[in-house]
Amino acid sequence: MRHVYIRGILGLIWLAAAIVSGSMLYVILGAVFLYSAYTTRKKGKKGDR
């Protein structure tokens, strides 16, 4: 479960860098990290039941 938190934190850092620099690449990278964390967490919740 730790990797989900790490991906989420990295996604937020990339999005913060996108705001500061205005680069579209950072927006895409941040979105990919956050989407990956979301889908991994969602899959993990199904197995917990």
N, C-alpha and C positions, 0 to 999 in steps of 0.2 A: 504494500500500500504506500510505502514511502516514495516509490517512483512516481506515483500519481501526484503527490505534493510537489516533488522536484520539477516535474513537467509543468505544473501550474505556475510555480514560481518563475521558472524560466520564460514561460509565455508572458507573464506580467512584465518581466524585465525587458523582453523584446518589444512589447508594446510601449513601454515607457521610453525606450530608445527611439522608437518610431516617432513619438510625439516630439522629442527633443530635436531629432535630426530631420524629420519630415521625409524620411525615406520609405518608399512603398515596400521595399524588400523586408524591412523590419516588421512592418504590419503583417505581411504574409507569414513570416517566420513565427511571429507571436501567435497568430491565429492557428497555425498548424500545431504548435505546442499545446495551446489551450484545447483545441479539438481532440488531440490525442489523449490528453489527460481526462477529458470529459468521457470519451468513449471507453477508455480503460476502466474508469471508475464505474460507469454504467454496467459494464460486463461483470465487474466484481460484485456489484450489488445483486445481480441475478443469481449468482452462485451462493450467496449468503443465506438465501431463504431455505 
